[in-house]
Amino acid sequence: MAAEEHHEEVYAPDQLKPGNRKRAQRGAIISAVILLLFFWGNQQGNTEKVWLVLIALGLIGVVIGDVVLRRAGLRPNDQ
């Protein structure tokens, strides 16, 4: 019989410090707005516009997902 191995999670000290969730959410939303402002920039094709919109939607989606998971109790509120 093989002995069961026990692995403990290894964390860096910075990973255990709680972050400022509200500031991170505001930063993501502000970044998404800035990306959308670049939409009216100087690009010639539509490829850049597609990427700007997709990245902005991704940032907003992450913020919304975080809020939903926290309200459902699936993510801790301490970080």
Secondary structure, 3 states (H helix, E strand, C coil): CCCCCCCCCCCCHHHHCCCCHHHHHHHHHHHHHHHHHHHHCCCCCCHHHHHHHHHHHHHHHHHHHHHHHHHCCCCCCCC
